């Protein structure tokens, strides 16, 4: 019962934000302002978890992410989950912060080598997100949710279990089996 309530809560938030965003894209300024206000609190919570040692950076990153959402709003595909699109933008802003801090703090040896991985064009990233979302949409919840929570949202196994109402073992099994299923789908599509 608790799992269903959490999933329903998650879906309700997703549906509400998506509705506000889509209405905002259609020209409803009040809906767009409400969307930005509600999104900022979600972004703040998302970034606080990831910037525990850099709490002074949270507000700046929230503003950068909101600005990026606004500037990239034309790239959003309404047939896809809004949360995945927004989260990808927030993650890019987070990577940008880490990159800036690494350069500023002269920690270039270990970080710069891997930064090429993150330097792709926005259009390529949006296309990859759409492809991933399509693949994930075909998976049953017992595989899709663990992958989304742990691999895409960066939650720990325990946090994912708490959020979804699944056991920690079920999260681990779901990730393993879900990734296997995704790999099989990808191999079959080629």
Protein Blocks (a to p, Z undefined) as FASTA:
>chain_A
ZZmmmmmmmmmmmmmmmmmmmmmmnopaklmmmmmmmmmmmmmmmmmmmmmmlmmlmmmm
mmmmmmmmmmmmmmpcfkbcfklmmmmmmmmmmmmmmmmmmmmnopaklmmmmmmmmmcc
fklmmmmmmmmmmmmmmpcfklmmmmmmmmmnopafklmmmmnopafklmmmmmmmmmmm
mmmmmmmmZZ
